[in-house]
């Protein structure tokens, strides 16, 4: 069975969303936009993100071509994650989606009755 991230017959929007679905991938993508980060830096910046879940999300993003993992041969070992050109492209196109989301939240706040 072909996963929808790789299915050529699936809608393009569905294919795009499938690589960023989940609770943490968009946050990780947003953080990596500013440059390479070590895993500990990412965890400090995202309260509630466990090492296991972060590692899983980054591995999936790496498999989807969004993230590059660089391991430096030093002691202690050093690993950095950065966006690939494909990951930067995705981050760029998500900008307008983010703007739309903020406008929607503002509209919801305006229509919510005062407590």
The 8 nearest C-alpha neighbors of each residue, nearest first, counted from 0:
[[1, 2, 3, 6, 5, 4, 7, 8],
 [2, 0, 6, 3, 5, 4, 7, 8],
 [3, 1, 4, 5, 6, 0, 17, 14],
 [2, 4, 6, 5, 14, 1, 9, 17],
 [5, 3, 14, 2, 17, 6, 18, 15],
 [4, 6, 3, 2, 7, 1, 14, 9],
 [5, 7, 3, 8, 9, 1, 4, 2],
 [8, 6, 9, 5, 3, 10, 4, 11],
 [9, 7, 6, 10, 3, 11, 5, 14],
 [8, 10, 7, 6, 11, 3, 14, 13],
 [9, 11, 13, 12, 14, 8, 7, 15],
 [12, 10, 14, 13, 15, 9, 16, 7],
 [11, 13, 15, 14, 10, 16, 17, 9],
 [12, 14, 16, 10, 11, 15, 17, 9],
 [15, 13, 4, 11, 17, 12, 16, 3],
 [16, 14, 12, 13, 17, 18, 11, 19],
 [15, 17, 13, 19, 18, 14, 20, 12],
 [16, 18, 14, 20, 15, 19, 4, 13],
 [19, 17, 16, 15, 20, 4, 63, 14],
 [20, 18, 16, 24, 17, 25, 21, 15],
 [21, 19, 17, 16, 18, 24, 22, 25],
 [22, 20, 23, 24, 19, 25, 56, 17],
 [21, 23, 24, 20, 25, 26, 19, 56],
 [24, 22, 26, 25, 21, 27, 56, 53],
 [25, 23, 27, 19, 26, 28, 21, 56],
 [24, 26, 28, 27, 23, 19, 29, 22],
 [27, 25, 29, 23, 24, 28, 30, 45],
 [28, 26, 24, 30, 29, 25, 31, 23],
 [27, 29, 25, 31, 26, 30, 24, 32],
 [28, 30, 26, 32, 27, 31, 25, 90],
 [31, 29, 27, 32, 28, 33, 26, 41],
 [30, 32, 28, 34, 33, 29, 81, 35],
 [33, 31, 29, 30, 34, 28, 82, 87],
 [32, 34, 31, 30, 35, 29, 36, 81],
 [35, 33, 31, 32, 81, 36, 82, 30],
 [36, 34, 81, 80, 31, 79, 37, 33],
 [37, 35, 79, 80, 40, 38, 41, 34],
 [36, 38, 79, 40, 39, 78, 80, 41],
 [39, 37, 41, 40, 42, 36, 79, 78],
 [38, 40, 42, 41, 37, 43, 36, 50],
 [41, 39, 43, 37, 38, 42, 36, 44],
 [40, 42, 38, 44, 39, 43, 45, 36],
 [41, 43, 39, 45, 44, 40, 48, 38],
 [44, 42, 40, 41, 45, 39, 46, 48],
 [43, 45, 41, 42, 46, 40, 30, 39],
 [46, 44, 42, 43, 48, 47, 41, 26],
 [47, 45, 48, 44, 43, 42, 49, 41],
 [46, 48, 49, 45, 42, 43, 44, 50],
 [49, 47, 46, 45, 42, 53, 50, 52],
 [50, 48, 52, 51, 53, 47, 42, 46],
 [49, 51, 53, 52, 54, 48, 42, 38],
 [50, 52, 54, 49, 53, 55, 48, 56],
 [51, 53, 55, 49, 54, 50, 56, 48],
 [54, 52, 50, 56, 55, 51, 49, 57],
 [55, 53, 57, 51, 52, 56, 50, 58],
 [54, 56, 52, 58, 53, 57, 59, 51],
 [55, 57, 53, 59, 58, 54, 52, 60],
 [58, 56, 60, 54, 59, 55, 61, 53],
 [59, 57, 61, 55, 60, 56, 54, 62],
 [60, 58, 62, 56, 61, 57, 63, 55],
 [59, 61, 57, 63, 65, 58, 62, 66],
 [60, 62, 66, 58, 64, 63, 59, 65],
 [63, 61, 59, 60, 64, 58, 65, 66],
 [64, 62, 60, 61, 65, 59, 18, 66],
 [63, 65, 61, 62, 66, 60, 85, 83],
 [66, 64, 86, 60, 83, 85, 61, 63],
 [67, 65, 82, 61, 83, 60, 81, 64],
 [66, 68, 81, 80, 83, 82, 61, 69],
 [67, 69, 80, 79, 66, 70, 81, 78],
 [70, 68, 79, 78, 80, 71, 67, 81],
 [69, 71, 78, 77, 72, 68, 79, 76],
 [72, 70, 77, 73, 78, 76, 69, 79],
 [71, 73, 76, 70, 74, 77, 75, 78],
 [74, 72, 76, 71, 75, 77, 70, 78],
 [75, 73, 76, 72, 77, 71, 78, 70],
 [74, 76, 73, 77, 72, 71, 78, 70],
 [77, 75, 74, 73, 72, 71, 78, 70],
 [76, 78, 71, 70, 75, 73, 79, 72],
 [79, 77, 70, 69, 37, 71, 76, 80],
 [80, 78, 37, 69, 36, 68, 35, 70],
 [79, 81, 68, 35, 36, 67, 37, 69],
 [82, 80, 35, 67, 66, 31, 34, 83],
 [83, 81, 66, 86, 65, 87, 67, 31],
 [82, 84, 86, 85, 66, 65, 67, 87],
 [83, 85, 87, 86, 88, 82, 65, 89],
 [86, 84, 88, 83, 87, 65, 89, 64],
 [85, 87, 65, 83, 89, 82, 88, 84],
 [86, 88, 90, 84, 89, 85, 82, 91],
 [89, 87, 85, 91, 86, 90, 84, 92],
 [88, 90, 86, 92, 91, 87, 93, 85],
 [91, 89, 87, 93, 88, 92, 86, 94],
 [90, 92, 88, 89, 93, 94, 87, 95],
 [91, 93, 89, 94, 90, 88, 95, 96],
 [92, 94, 96, 90, 91, 95, 97, 89],
 [93, 95, 97, 92, 96, 91, 98, 90],
 [96, 94, 98, 97, 93, 99, 92, 91],
 [97, 95, 93, 99, 98, 94, 100, 92],
 [98, 96, 100, 94, 95, 99, 93, 101],
 [97, 99, 95, 101, 100, 96, 102, 94],
 [100, 98, 96, 102, 97, 101, 95, 103],
 [101, 99, 97, 103, 98, 102, 96, 104],
 [100, 102, 104, 98, 103, 99, 105, 97],
 [103, 101, 105, 99, 100, 104, 106, 98],
 [102, 104, 100, 106, 101, 105, 99, 107],
 [103, 105, 107, 101, 106, 102, 108, 100],
 [104, 106, 108, 102, 103, 107, 101, 109],
 [107, 105, 109, 103, 108, 104, 102, 110],
 [106, 108, 104, 110, 105, 109, 111, 103],
 [107, 109, 105, 111, 106, 110, 104, 112],
 [110, 108, 106, 107, 111, 105, 112, 104],
 [111, 109, 107, 108, 112, 106, 105, 113],
 [112, 110, 108, 109, 107, 113, 106, 114],
 [111, 113, 110, 114, 109, 108, 107, 106],
 [112, 114, 111, 110, 109, 108, 107, 106],
 [113, 112, 111, 108, 110, 109, 107, 106]]
